[in-house]
Amino acid sequence: MQRRKTFILAICLILLAGLIQPETRVIADSSSVTISTDNLNIRQGPGLSYPILGQAQKGDRFKMLSQEGEWIEISFQGKKGWVANWLVSSSASTQHDSTSAGNNSQATIAADGLRVRKGPGTGYSVMGTVHKGAAYRIQEIKGGWIKLQTPFGDGWVSSQYVQLSGKKQNAADRGNTHTGKITANSLNVRSKPSLQSAVIGKLNSGETVSVSSQNGGWTEIIYSGTKGWVSSQYVQVQSAQQESKATQRNSGKTGTVTATSLTVRNKGSLNGKPIGSVSKGQTFAILEESNNWAKIEYQPGSYGWVASWFMDMAASKRSSSAQHSINASAIILHNGSNIRKNASTQSTVVHRANKGESYDIISLKNDWYEVRLPNGGTGYVAGWIVSVDGTAPKVERAGAEMHLMNRTIVLDPGHGGRDNGTTGARGTQEKTLTLRTAQLLYDKLRAAGANVILTRNNDSYLPLPSRVGVSHYHNADAFISIHYDSIPDRTVRGMTTYYYHSYQKNLAASIHSNVTAMTNVRDRGYRFGDYHVIRENKRNAILLELGYLSNPAEEILITSAQYQQSVAAGIYQGLARYFKN
């Protein structure tokens, strides 16, 4: 009898345990998630300990089924899988997401073997494949997917791989002037409206581009003076007429250019792409101001941003002599640095500053920062002997370009393609960050007249011997391999520079000292390192580890636009000093 009671009690406990489940929130049928990173693992349960069901790529969209804690259940290739909610973006579809197509609308397939799916997403099963050149009637458009009448029945294809005809080219008709605002970071610009075409550059969130036309899921833009294509879902298109009306409402000030030649950029940031220039003495209506940048109409119908510290604002003048402080500070790089009464090396020294001291920047005059002194007064410090924390521009020492002119410099962004390098604590891929750094440095060196070669200019894999081969083929004056570090100890931080041959040591010393000075990152020294790209290199070659992605705090720092600009400026100055000596 006692045994029977024990058995019944055990059964009751099992049934009770089955009723106690973690709280799972059911998601509406209209909700979906979009993958925010490449090669994301889809797991069989809500946790990193569950087996991997498969992988999804950045931009893939899946139907949401439920949510449990920080994990989202999705429909993946006909099965149920789970993704971490910090690696996806979610949205709830509405009836407005879907539009019907006119009777004359057709889609021409732009890729061979394009999969036709049962629903608008990669999570739906494949009905069949269609081939390049075939045309089918459009029934419906939903997000980045188009429903077609195909030999397999009504099915869905990605709009990125089709060309539309009929009435569907609606957002930016040819012949009209439009602008577009980028809504995604590190957006690829391609040579053709296809994921298989070459990447010719990248754009970041907030940048403004000129839109020529739209073709299905692709938008044609003007990029660095040439035509390129970006995914339409990451561009907010606005006509020039709309922009003109919007900016006219913000007018009221005028600004006169005080710099000899002032660059106009497509957004109010040093990360903005140069789209033109204006000259000293020209006066423009100030249409908008943001973080020490001013928006102007630099040519009839063409708008861009200029640094407002190079503009004499007529409406900003006050009877008081007080000046508005720029939201930035100058950090002294060397002990005994002179702060002078006026912006000139011949001017009287009014204060001496030491390494690490910080001074609020009031204004910029030529290549000198006007700063606030501890006694409340003001003085001027040369821009090339300080680093900047904040929105003010970095100043490079005048004449540096003369030492870089006609030099052949090979920049080697580490990893790429199937080789991701390390992955940061917050998900940053080393291969992406090294390319970003190299592209910034490439632009600076080219502007100085250097002959610059990138071993890779897109997300492609290149073997180590091939990278060295580029250095030898071009008879490089300097070869710089760019990397970011990782270690299990997540508290380690700082940058290290490596050389292998003794003749590479001076280049390593010059660049290392300048980068650490410009960035104030922890100095881990320059030293011998046994790495293929410098060991097998007969040219003057170094390898930079520009910070630790494994350190969460440092990852945030080194991925910032300010740090990237400072690193590029430090390498630039280091090269100039090396060639000068």
DAKA-V534337 format. One line per field, one symbol per residue. phi: phi as a letter, one per 20 degrees, with the letter a starting at -180 (. if undefined). psi: psi as a letter, one per 30 degrees, with the letter a starting at -180 (. if undefined). A space follows every 50 residues. Layout:
# DAKA-V534337
phi = ???
psi = ???
This chain:
# DAKA-V534337
phi = .fffffffffffffffffeecgfdeedffeebcdfdbflffedfberfef feerccdgnfdcfedabcmecdececlncecccffedcddbdfcfffdce dffeeccdfdbfmffddfberffefeercdcgnfccfedacclecceced geofbdcfffdcdecndeecebffndecccdfdcelefddfbfbfeffed rccdgnfdcedeaccmeccececlncebccfffdceecfffffffffffe fqdccdfdegbdfddebfafffffcrbcdgnfdcfeeacblmccecefbg ndcadcfffdceeffefcffefdffffacddfecfmfeddfceafefffd adddgnfdcfeebcclddeeceegenfcbccffedcdddpeffeddggnf ffedgmfecdddffmpmfefmedffdofegfffffffffffgfffffenf edcefbcbececfgffffgffffelffbccedbcebbgffefbodcdccd effeffffffffffffffdlffeendbfbedgfdfeeeefcccddepdff egffgfffeffffffffffffgffffffffe
psi = eeeeeeeeeeeeeeeeeffjlkkkkkklffklkkkfllhkkklflilffl lkeakllkfkklkkelkjbgkkkljjhglklklkffglklljllfffkkl klfgklkkkgkkhkkklflilffllkeakllkfkklkkekkjbgkkkljl fgaklklkffglkklbgfjfeikkflkllkkkgkkhkkklflikfflkkf alllkfkklkkelkjbgkkkljjhflklklkffgkjkkleeeeeeeeefg lfllkkkflekkkklflilffkkkfalllkfkklkjfkkjhgkkkljflj fkkaklkffgkjjeffklfkfkkkkkillkkkfkkgkkklelikfflkkf kkllkfkkkkkelkjcgkkklklfgfallkkkffgllkjafllkkkkkfe ffffkgkjkkkjjkalbfjfalklfggkkeeeeeeeeeeeeeeeeeffgl jkkkfkgailkkleeeeeeeeeeghkfkkjkklklkkejgfkllkkkkle leffeeeeeeeeeeeeeffglkjglklkkikeffegkfljklkkjgljff jeeeeeeffleeeeeeeeeeeeeeeeeefe.
